Amino acid sequence: MSEATTTDDQLRLFIERIERMEEEKKGVGDDIRDTYNEAKSQGYDTKIMRQIVRLRKMSRNDRMEMEAILETYKAALGID
Amino acid sequence: MSEATTTDDQLRLFIERIERMEEEKKGVGDDIRDTYNEAKSQGYDTKIMRQIVRLRKMSRNDRMEMEAILETYKAALGID
């Protein structure tokens, strides 16, 4: 095999590996969407569920800081 | 088990299922990034590789249309 062919094969293998993983990532994304839809069909509010997922990723400190800043901005804009 | 507890459990199970899938998706995303880094260390241009992945997802028709529009816009803006 010539050196050019080896290099072309290597590039193709990288691209195909990435494509398989992109497919896998898309599949998991679809499963997540399906799960939210299932929860919705059980009566859950999925917008709030997404907020909960975001909040649970944060430390208690970060969450409290975020909530304090949110309150400040709400006050500044007269949202009560 | 009271009905409220059952419902709380159901919500918690949905959230935990979603969190596991989000973790999985993040893991695959990390693997994709690692693969691009590996390709980069072998001398490949990863920006171009990302373009190739995008192009290979498209049909030949869609790609040709996109390329024609791109040429038109380049001409309009004097990019030669």
N, CA and C atoms of all chains as a GROMACS GRO file, in nm:
protein
  480
    1MET      N    1   0.086  -0.119   0.000
    1MET     CA    2   0.000   0.000   0.000
    1MET      C    3   0.090   0.123   0.000
    2SER      N    4   0.062   0.219  -0.089
    2SER     CA    5   0.142   0.341  -0.095
    2SER      C    6   0.117   0.425   0.030
    3GLU      N    7   0.206   0.519   0.054
    3GLU     CA    8   0.191   0.602   0.173
    3GLU      C    9   0.065   0.687   0.162
    4ALA      N   10   0.035   0.738   0.040
    4ALA     CA   11  -0.085   0.821   0.021
    4ALA      C   12  -0.210   0.742   0.057
    5THR      N   13  -0.215   0.615   0.013
    5THR     CA   14  -0.333   0.533   0.041
    5THR      C   15  -0.348   0.510   0.191
    6THR      N   16  -0.237   0.483   0.258
    6THR     CA   17  -0.242   0.464   0.403
    6THR      C   18  -0.299   0.587   0.471
    7THR      N   19  -0.252   0.706   0.426
    7THR     CA   20  -0.298   0.830   0.486
    7THR      C   21  -0.446   0.852   0.458
    8ASP      N   22  -0.488   0.825   0.332
    8ASP     CA   23  -0.630   0.839   0.297
    8ASP      C   24  -0.715   0.747   0.383
    9ASP      N   25  -0.668   0.623   0.400
    9ASP     CA   26  -0.741   0.527   0.484
    9ASP      C   27  -0.751   0.578   0.626
   10GLN      N   28  -0.643   0.635   0.676
   10GLN     CA   29  -0.643   0.683   0.814
   10GLN      C   30  -0.746   0.796   0.831
   11LEU      N   31  -0.747   0.887   0.735
   11LEU     CA   32  -0.844   0.996   0.740
   11LEU      C   33  -0.986   0.943   0.735
   12ARG      N   34  -1.011   0.847   0.643
   12ARG     CA   35  -1.144   0.789   0.629
   12ARG      C   36  -1.185   0.718   0.759
   13LEU      N   37  -1.091   0.649   0.821
   13LEU     CA   38  -1.123   0.579   0.946
   13LEU      C   39  -1.156   0.677   1.058
   14PHE      N   40  -1.083   0.790   1.064
   14PHE     CA   41  -1.115   0.893   1.164
   14PHE      C   42  -1.258   0.945   1.140
   15ILE      N   43  -1.285   0.979   1.014
   15ILE     CA   44  -1.417   1.037   0.980
   15ILE      C   45  -1.528   0.938   1.012
   16GLU      N   46  -1.507   0.812   0.976
   16GLU     CA   47  -1.612   0.711   1.002
   16GLU      C   48  -1.632   0.688   1.151
   17ARG      N   49  -1.521   0.694   1.227
   17ARG     CA   50  -1.532   0.677   1.372
   17ARG      C   51  -1.615   0.792   1.430
   18ILE      N   52  -1.584   0.914   1.386
   18ILE     CA   53  -1.657   1.031   1.434
   18ILE      C   54  -1.805   1.021   1.394
   19GLU      N   55  -1.832   0.977   1.271
   19GLU     CA   56  -1.971   0.964   1.225
   19GLU      C   57  -2.049   0.864   1.310
   20ARG      N   58  -1.985   0.753   1.344
   20ARG     CA   59  -2.053   0.654   1.430
   20ARG      C   60  -2.087   0.716   1.566
   21MET      N   61  -1.993   0.791   1.621
   21MET     CA   62  -2.017   0.853   1.752
   21MET      C   63  -2.123   0.963   1.742
   22GLU      N   64  -2.124   1.037   1.632
   22GLU     CA   65  -2.227   1.140   1.613
   22GLU      C   66  -2.366   1.076   1.607
   23GLU      N   67  -2.373   0.960   1.539
   23GLU     CA   68  -2.499   0.884   1.532
   23GLU      C   69  -2.544   0.843   1.672
   24GLU      N   70  -2.445   0.792   1.748
   24GLU     CA   71  -2.473   0.745   1.885
   24GLU      C   72  -2.524   0.862   1.969
   25LYS      N   73  -2.457   0.976   1.956
   25LYS     CA   74  -2.496   1.096   2.032
   25LYS      C   75  -2.637   1.138   1.994
   26LYS      N   76  -2.666   1.133   1.865
   26LYS     CA   77  -2.800   1.169   1.817
   26LYS      C   78  -2.904   1.073   1.874
   27GLY      N   79  -2.868   0.943   1.877
   27GLY     CA   80  -2.959   0.842   1.931
   27GLY      C   81  -2.993   0.869   2.077
   28VAL      N   82  -2.891   0.903   2.155
   28VAL     CA   83  -2.914   0.933   2.297
   28VAL      C   84  -3.000   1.059   2.310
   29GLY      N   85  -2.971   1.158   2.226
   29GLY     CA   86  -3.054   1.280   2.224
   29GLY      C   87  -3.199   1.248   2.195
   30ASP      N   88  -3.222   1.157   2.100
   30ASP     CA   89  -3.360   1.116   2.067
   30ASP      C   90  -3.425   1.045   2.186
   31ASP      N   91  -3.347   0.962   2.254
   31ASP     CA   92  -3.400   0.891   2.373
   31ASP      C   93  -3.439   0.991   2.483
   32ILE      N   94  -3.356   1.094   2.500
   32ILE     CA   95  -3.387   1.197   2.600
   32ILE      C   96  -3.518   1.266   2.564
   33ARG      N   97  -3.531   1.303   2.437
   33ARG     CA   98  -3.654   1.369   2.391
   33ARG      C   99  -3.775   1.278   2.415
   34ASP      N  100  -3.759   1.148   2.382
   34ASP     CA  101  -3.869   1.052   2.403
   34ASP      C  102  -3.908   1.045   2.550
   35THR      N  103  -3.808   1.050   2.638
   35THR     CA  104  -3.835   1.041   2.782
   35THR      C  105  -3.912   1.164   2.830
   36TYR      N  106  -3.872   1.283   2.782
   36TYR     CA  107  -3.948   1.404   2.816
   36TYR      C  108  -4.091   1.391   2.764
   37ASN      N  109  -4.107   1.339   2.643
   37ASN     CA  110  -4.243   1.322   2.588
   37ASN      C  111  -4.326   1.225   2.672
   38GLU      N  112  -4.260   1.118   2.719
   38GLU     CA  113  -4.329   1.021   2.804
   38GLU      C  114  -4.374   1.088   2.934
   39ALA      N  115  -4.285   1.169   2.992
   39ALA     CA  116  -4.319   1.240   3.117
   39ALA      C  117  -4.434   1.337   3.092
   40LYS      N  118  -4.428   1.404   2.976
   40LYS     CA  119  -4.535   1.499   2.940
   40LYS      C  120  -4.668   1.427   2.931
   41SER      N  121  -4.667   1.308   2.872
   41SER     CA  122  -4.792   1.231   2.856
   41SER      C  123  -4.845   1.184   2.992
   42GLN      N  124  -4.756   1.184   3.094
   42GLN     CA  125  -4.798   1.150   3.231
   42GLN      C  126  -4.841   1.274   3.308
   43GLY      N  127  -4.838   1.390   3.241
   43GLY     CA  128  -4.887   1.512   3.304
   43GLY      C  129  -4.779   1.604   3.360
   44TYR      N  130  -4.650   1.567   3.342
   44TYR     CA  131  -4.544   1.652   3.395
   44TYR      C  132  -4.514   1.768   3.300
   45ASP      N  133  -4.473   1.881   3.358
   45ASP     CA  134  -4.435   2.000   3.281
   45ASP      C  135  -4.288   1.985   3.243
   46THR      N  136  -4.262   1.965   3.115
   46THR     CA  137  -4.124   1.931   3.076
   46THR      C  138  -4.031   2.052   3.076
   47LYS      N  139  -4.087   2.173   3.061
   47LYS     CA  140  -4.001   2.292   3.073
   47LYS      C  141  -3.944   2.300   3.213
   48ILE      N  142  -4.030   2.274   3.312
   48ILE     CA  143  -3.985   2.277   3.451
   48ILE      C  144  -3.888   2.161   3.476
   49MET      N  145  -3.916   2.045   3.417
   49MET     CA  146  -3.823   1.932   3.433
   49MET      C  147  -3.684   1.968   3.381
   50ARG      N  148  -3.679   2.038   3.266
   50ARG     CA  149  -3.548   2.078   3.212
   50ARG      C  150  -3.477   2.175   3.306
   51GLN      N  151  -3.555   2.262   3.370
   51GLN     CA  152  -3.496   2.353   3.470
   51GLN      C  153  -3.440   2.274   3.588
   52ILE      N  154  -3.516   2.172   3.631
   52ILE     CA  155  -3.472   2.089   3.744
   52ILE      C  156  -3.340   2.018   3.710
   53VAL      N  157  -3.333   1.963   3.588
   53VAL     CA  158  -3.209   1.895   3.546
   53VAL      C  159  -3.092   1.993   3.552
   54ARG      N  160  -3.116   2.116   3.507
   54ARG     CA  161  -3.012   2.219   3.509
   54ARG      C  162  -2.973   2.253   3.653
   55LEU      N  163  -3.073   2.270   3.740
   55LEU     CA  164  -3.046   2.306   3.879
   55LEU      C  165  -2.969   2.197   3.952
   56ARG      N  166  -3.004   2.070   3.925
   56ARG     CA  167  -2.939   1.959   3.995
   56ARG      C  168  -2.792   1.941   3.956
   57LYS      N  169  -2.757   1.997   3.837
   57LYS     CA  170  -2.617   1.991   3.794
   57LYS      C  171  -2.530   2.088   3.873
   58MET      N  172  -2.594   2.192   3.930
   58MET     CA  173  -2.519   2.298   3.999
   58MET      C  174  -2.495   2.262   4.145
   59SER      N  175  -2.386   2.318   4.201
   59SER     CA  176  -2.364   2.307   4.346
   59SER      C  177  -2.468   2.397   4.413
   60ARG      N  178  -2.493   2.369   4.545
   60ARG     CA  179  -2.588   2.451   4.620
   60ARG      C  180  -2.543   2.597   4.620
   61ASN      N  181  -2.412   2.620   4.634
   61ASN     CA  182  -2.358   2.756   4.633
   61ASN      C  183  -2.386   2.828   4.502
   62ASP      N  184  -2.355   2.761   4.392
   62ASP     CA  185  -2.377   2.822   4.260
   62ASP      C  186  -2.526   2.851   4.239
   63ARG      N  187  -2.608   2.757   4.284
   63ARG     CA  188  -2.753   2.774   4.267
   63ARG      C  189  -2.802   2.893   4.347
   64MET      N  190  -2.757   2.905   4.473
   64MET     CA  191  -2.802   3.016   4.556
   64MET      C  192  -2.754   3.149   4.500
   65GLU      N  193  -2.630   3.149   4.445
   65GLU     CA  194  -2.577   3.271   4.385
   65GLU      C  195  -2.663   3.310   4.264
   66MET      N  196  -2.695   3.208   4.181
   66MET     CA  197  -2.776   3.234   4.062
   66MET      C  198  -2.913   3.289   4.100
   67GLU      N  199  -2.971   3.228   4.205
   67GLU     CA  200  -3.104   3.273   4.247
   67GLU      C  201  -3.102   3.416   4.301
   68ALA      N  202  -2.992   3.451   4.372
   68ALA     CA  203  -2.980   3.587   4.426
   68ALA      C  204  -2.968   3.688   4.311
   69ILE      N  205  -2.887   3.654   4.210
   69ILE     CA  206  -2.869   3.745   4.095
   69ILE      C  207  -3.002   3.759   4.021
   70LEU      N  208  -3.072   3.645   4.005
   70LEU     CA  209  -3.203   3.648   3.938
   70LEU      C  210  -3.298   3.743   4.011
   71GLU      N  211  -3.300   3.734   4.147
   71GLU     CA  212  -3.387   3.822   4.226
   71GLU      C  213  -3.351   3.968   4.205
   72THR      N  214  -3.218   3.997   4.201
   72THR     CA  215  -3.171   4.134   4.181
   72THR      C  216  -3.219   4.188   4.046
   73TYR      N  217  -3.204   4.104   3.941
   73TYR     CA  218  -3.244   4.147   3.808
   73TYR      C  219  -3.395   4.166   3.801
   74LYS      N  220  -3.470   4.074   3.865
   74LYS     CA  221  -3.616   4.086   3.866
   74LYS      C  222  -3.657   4.218   3.933
   75ALA      N  223  -3.592   4.248   4.046
   75ALA     CA  224  -3.624   4.373   4.118
   75ALA      C  225  -3.592   4.493   4.028
   76ALA      N  226  -3.474   4.488   3.962
   76ALA     CA  227  -3.432   4.599   3.877
   76ALA      C  228  -3.532   4.623   3.763
   77LEU      N  229  -3.597   4.517   3.720
   77LEU     CA  230  -3.689   4.530   3.607
   77LEU      C  231  -3.835   4.534   3.652
   78GLY      N  232  -3.855   4.546   3.783
   78GLY     CA  233  -3.992   4.558   3.835
   78GLY      C  234  -4.077   4.435   3.813
   79ILE      N  235  -4.013   4.317   3.810
   79ILE     CA  236  -4.088   4.191   3.799
   79ILE      C  237  -4.111   4.140   3.941
   80ASP      N  238  -4.237   4.139   3.986
   80ASP     CA  239  -4.259   4.090   4.124
   80ASP      C  240  -4.356   3.973   4.126
   81MET      N  241  -4.796   0.276   5.002
   81MET     CA  242  -4.735   0.402   4.956
   81MET      C  243  -4.846   0.499   4.914
   82SER      N  244  -4.843   0.621   4.962
   82SER     CA  245  -4.946   0.719   4.926
   82SER      C  246  -4.933   0.757   4.778
   83GLU      N  247  -5.040   0.816   4.725
   83GLU     CA  248  -5.036   0.852   4.583
   83GLU      C  249  -4.930   0.960   4.556
   84ALA      N  250  -4.918   1.055   4.652
   84ALA     CA  251  -4.819   1.163   4.637
   84ALA      C  252  -4.679   1.105   4.626
   85THR      N  253  -4.648   1.007   4.712
   85THR     CA  254  -4.515   0.946   4.710
   85THR      C  255  -4.489   0.875   4.577
   86THR      N  256  -4.589   0.802   4.530
   86THR     CA  257  -4.574   0.734   4.401
   86THR      C  258  -4.541   0.834   4.291
   87THR      N  259  -4.614   0.948   4.293
   87THR     CA  260  -4.594   1.049   4.191
   87THR      C  261  -4.455   1.112   4.204
   88ASP      N  262  -4.413   1.140   4.328
   88ASP     CA  263  -4.279   1.196   4.350
   88ASP      C  264  -4.173   1.098   4.299
   89ASP      N  265  -4.193   0.970   4.330
   89ASP     CA  266  -4.098   0.867   4.284
   89ASP      C  267  -4.092   0.865   4.132
   90GLN      N  268  -4.209   0.874   4.069
   90GLN     CA  269  -4.213   0.870   3.923
   90GLN      C  270  -4.135   0.988   3.864
   91LEU      N  271  -4.157   1.106   3.921
   91LEU     CA  272  -4.085   1.224   3.874
   91LEU      C  273  -3.934   1.207   3.893
   92ARG      N  274  -3.895   1.158   4.012
   92ARG     CA  275  -3.753   1.137   4.040
   92ARG      C  276  -3.692   1.036   3.941
   93LEU      N  277  -3.768   0.930   3.912
   93LEU     CA  278  -3.718   0.828   3.819
   93LEU      C  279  -3.701   0.886   3.678
   94PHE      N  280  -3.795   0.969   3.635
   94PHE     CA  281  -3.781   1.035   3.504
   94PHE      C  282  -3.656   1.120   3.503
   95ILE      N  283  -3.639   1.203   3.606
   95ILE     CA  284  -3.524   1.295   3.612
   95ILE      C  285  -3.393   1.216   3.613
   96GLU      N  286  -3.388   1.109   3.692
   96GLU     CA  287  -3.265   1.031   3.700
   96GLU      C  288  -3.235   0.960   3.567
   97ARG      N  289  -3.341   0.916   3.499
   97ARG     CA  290  -3.321   0.850   3.369
   97ARG      C  291  -3.262   0.952   3.270
   98ILE      N  292  -3.319   1.073   3.271
   98ILE     CA  293  -3.270   1.178   3.182
   98ILE      C  294  -3.126   1.214   3.216
   99GLU      N  295  -3.095   1.222   3.346
   99GLU     CA  296  -2.959   1.257   3.386
   99GLU      C  297  -2.857   1.152   3.340
  100ARG      N  298  -2.896   1.024   3.350
  100ARG     CA  299  -2.805   0.919   3.303
  100ARG      C  300  -2.780   0.933   3.153
  101MET      N  301  -2.886   0.963   3.078
  101MET     CA  302  -2.870   0.978   2.933
  101MET      C  303  -2.791   1.103   2.898
  102GLU      N  304  -2.810   1.211   2.975
  102GLU     CA  305  -2.730   1.333   2.951
  102GLU      C  306  -2.582   1.304   2.975
  103GLU      N  307  -2.553   1.225   3.079
  103GLU     CA  308  -2.415   1.185   3.108
  103GLU      C  309  -2.356   1.106   2.990
  104GLU      N  310  -2.438   1.012   2.940
  104GLU     CA  311  -2.396   0.928   2.828
  104GLU      C  312  -2.367   1.014   2.704
  105LYS      N  313  -2.457   1.110   2.679
  105LYS     CA  314  -2.441   1.199   2.564
  105LYS      C  315  -2.314   1.282   2.578
  106LYS      N  316  -2.291   1.328   2.702
  106LYS     CA  317  -2.169   1.407   2.728
  106LYS      C  318  -2.045   1.320   2.705
  107GLY      N  319  -2.052   1.194   2.750
  107GLY     CA  320  -1.940   1.102   2.731
  107GLY      C  321  -1.907   1.082   2.584
  108VAL      N  322  -2.011   1.064   2.502
  108VAL     CA  323  -1.989   1.046   2.359
  108VAL      C  324  -1.931   1.174   2.299
  109GLY      N  325  -1.983   1.288   2.343
  109GLY     CA  326  -1.930   1.417   2.298
  109GLY      C  327  -1.781   1.430   2.330
  110ASP      N  328  -1.744   1.386   2.451
  110ASP     CA  329  -1.602   1.389   2.491
  110ASP      C  330  -1.519   1.297   2.403
  111ASP      N  331  -1.574   1.178   2.371
  111ASP     CA  332  -1.502   1.084   2.284
  111ASP      C  333  -1.481   1.143   2.145
  112ILE      N  334  -1.583   1.215   2.095
  112ILE     CA  335  -1.571   1.279   1.963
  112ILE      C  336  -1.459   1.383   1.967
  113ARG      N  337  -1.459   1.464   2.074
  113ARG     CA  338  -1.354   1.566   2.088
  113ARG      C  339  -1.216   1.501   2.093
  114ASP      N  340  -1.206   1.391   2.171
  114ASP     CA  341  -1.078   1.320   2.181
  114ASP      C  342  -1.033   1.268   2.045
  115THR      N  343  -1.128   1.221   1.964
  115THR     CA  344  -1.093   1.167   1.832
  115THR      C  345  -1.041   1.278   1.740
  116TYR      N  346  -1.108   1.395   1.746
  116TYR     CA  347  -1.059   1.509   1.668
  116TYR      C  348  -0.917   1.546   1.715
  117ASN      N  349  -0.896   1.544   1.846
  117ASN     CA  350  -0.762   1.578   1.898
  117ASN      C  351  -0.657   1.477   1.852
  118GLU      N  352  -0.697   1.350   1.848
  118GLU     CA  353  -0.605   1.245   1.801
  118GLU      C  354  -0.570   1.270   1.654
  119ALA      N  355  -0.673   1.304   1.575
  119ALA     CA  356  -0.650   1.331   1.432
  119ALA      C  357  -0.558   1.452   1.416
  120LYS      N  358  -0.581   1.554   1.499
  120LYS     CA  359  -0.499   1.675   1.496
  120LYS      C  360  -0.353   1.641   1.524
  121SER      N  361  -0.332   1.553   1.623
  121SER     CA  362  -0.195   1.515   1.659
  121SER      C  363  -0.128   1.435   1.548
  122GLN      N  364  -0.210   1.379   1.457
  122GLN     CA  365  -0.156   1.308   1.340
  122GLN      C  366  -0.137   1.403   1.221
  123GLY      N  367  -0.168   1.533   1.243
  123GLY     CA  368  -0.142   1.632   1.139
  123GLY      C  369  -0.265   1.671   1.058
  124TYR      N  370  -0.384   1.618   1.091
  124TYR     CA  371  -0.504   1.654   1.015
  124TYR      C  372  -0.560   1.787   1.064
  125ASP      N  373  -0.621   1.862   0.973
  125ASP     CA  374  -0.686   1.989   1.004
  125ASP      C  375  -0.829   1.958   1.048
  126THR      N  376  -0.856   1.979   1.177
  126THR     CA  377  -0.985   1.933   1.230
  126THR      C  378  -1.102   2.024   1.191
  127LYS      N  379  -1.072   2.152   1.159
  127LYS     CA  380  -1.180   2.239   1.109
  127LYS      C  381  -1.232   2.183   0.976
  128ILE      N  382  -1.139   2.142   0.892
  128ILE     CA  383  -1.178   2.086   0.763
  128ILE      C  384  -1.248   1.951   0.783
  129MET      N  385  -1.199   1.872   0.878
  129MET     CA  386  -1.265   1.744   0.907
  129MET      C  387  -1.411   1.767   0.949
  130ARG      N  388  -1.434   1.870   1.031
  130ARG     CA  389  -1.572   1.900   1.072
  130ARG      C  390  -1.658   1.938   0.952
  131GLN      N  391  -1.596   2.011   0.858
  131GLN     CA  392  -1.669   2.047   0.734
  131GLN      C  393  -1.703   1.921   0.656
  132ILE      N  394  -1.608   1.828   0.649
  132ILE     CA  395  -1.628   1.702   0.575
  132ILE      C  396  -1.743   1.622   0.636
  133VAL      N  397  -1.744   1.614   0.770
  133VAL     CA  398  -1.852   1.541   0.839
  133VAL      C  399  -1.987   1.604   0.803
  134ARG      N  400  -1.991   1.738   0.800
  134ARG     CA  401  -2.115   1.809   0.766
  134ARG      C  402  -2.155   1.779   0.621
  135LEU      N  403  -2.056   1.785   0.530
  135LEU     CA  404  -2.084   1.763   0.387
  135LEU      C  405  -2.135   1.621   0.362
  136ARG      N  406  -2.074   1.522   0.430
  136ARG     CA  407  -2.112   1.382   0.407
  136ARG      C  408  -2.253   1.350   0.456
  137LYS      N  409  -2.305   1.436   0.547
  137LYS     CA  410  -2.442   1.417   0.596
  137LYS      C  411  -2.544   1.459   0.490
  138MET      N  412  -2.501   1.546   0.398
  138MET     CA  413  -2.593   1.602   0.299
  138MET      C  414  -2.604   1.512   0.176
  139SER      N  415  -2.720   1.521   0.107
  139SER     CA  416  -2.734   1.454  -0.022
  139SER      C  417  -2.649   1.532  -0.123
  140ARG      N  418  -2.613   1.464  -0.235
  140ARG     CA  419  -2.534   1.531  -0.338
  140ARG      C  420  -2.607   1.655  -0.390
  141ASN      N  421  -2.739   1.644  -0.406
  141ASN     CA  422  -2.821   1.756  -0.454
  141ASN      C  423  -2.812   1.875  -0.358
  142ASP      N  424  -2.834   1.848  -0.229
  142ASP     CA  425  -2.830   1.956  -0.130
  142ASP      C  426  -2.692   2.020  -0.125
  143ARG      N  427  -2.589   1.937  -0.138
  143ARG     CA  428  -2.453   1.989  -0.133
  143ARG      C  429  -2.425   2.078  -0.253
  144MET      N  430  -2.468   2.033  -0.372
  144MET     CA  431  -2.445   2.112  -0.492
  144MET      C  432  -2.521   2.244  -0.486
  145GLU      N  433  -2.642   2.237  -0.431
  145GLU     CA  434  -2.721   2.360  -0.417
  145GLU      C  435  -2.650   2.456  -0.322
  146MET      N  436  -2.603   2.402  -0.208
  146MET     CA  437  -2.534   2.486  -0.111
  146MET      C  438  -2.410   2.549  -0.172
  147GLU      N  439  -2.334   2.469  -0.250
  147GLU     CA  440  -2.212   2.520  -0.311
  147GLU      C  441  -2.243   2.630  -0.414
  148ALA      N  442  -2.354   2.612  -0.487
  148ALA     CA  443  -2.392   2.713  -0.587
  148ALA      C  444  -2.429   2.844  -0.517
  149ILE      N  445  -2.507   2.834  -0.408
  149ILE     CA  446  -2.545   2.955  -0.334
  149ILE      C  447  -2.421   3.023  -0.276
  150LEU      N  448  -2.331   2.941  -0.222
  150LEU     CA  449  -2.207   2.996  -0.166
  150LEU      C  450  -2.129   3.073  -0.272
  151GLU      N  451  -2.120   3.016  -0.394
  151GLU     CA  452  -2.050   3.084  -0.504
  151GLU      C  453  -2.116   3.217  -0.536
  152THR      N  454  -2.251   3.216  -0.539
  152THR     CA  455  -2.326   3.338  -0.568
  152THR      C  456  -2.295   3.447  -0.465
  153TYR      N  457  -2.300   3.408  -0.338
  153TYR     CA  458  -2.274   3.504  -0.230
  153TYR      C  459  -2.130   3.554  -0.236
  154LYS      N  460  -2.035   3.463  -0.265
  154LYS     CA  461  -1.895   3.505  -0.275
  154LYS      C  462  -1.878   3.607  -0.387
  155ALA      N  463  -1.943   3.581  -0.501
  155ALA     CA  464  -1.936   3.674  -0.615
  155ALA      C  465  -1.995   3.809  -0.575
  156ALA      N  466  -2.111   3.804  -0.507
  156ALA     CA  467  -2.180   3.928  -0.467
  156ALA      C  468  -2.092   4.012  -0.375
  157LEU      N  469  -2.009   3.945  -0.296
  157LEU     CA  470  -1.926   4.017  -0.199
  157LEU      C  471  -1.783   4.035  -0.248
  158GLY      N  472  -1.759   4.001  -0.375
  158GLY     CA  473  -1.626   4.021  -0.434
  158GLY      C  474  -1.518   3.934  -0.373
  159ILE      N  475  -1.557   3.816  -0.320
  159ILE     CA  476  -1.458   3.721  -0.267
  159ILE      C  477  -1.419   3.627  -0.380
  160ASP      N  478  -1.292   3.636  -0.425
  160ASP     CA  479  -1.254   3.547  -0.536
  160ASP      C  480  -1.134   3.460  -0.501
   0.00000   0.00000   0.00000
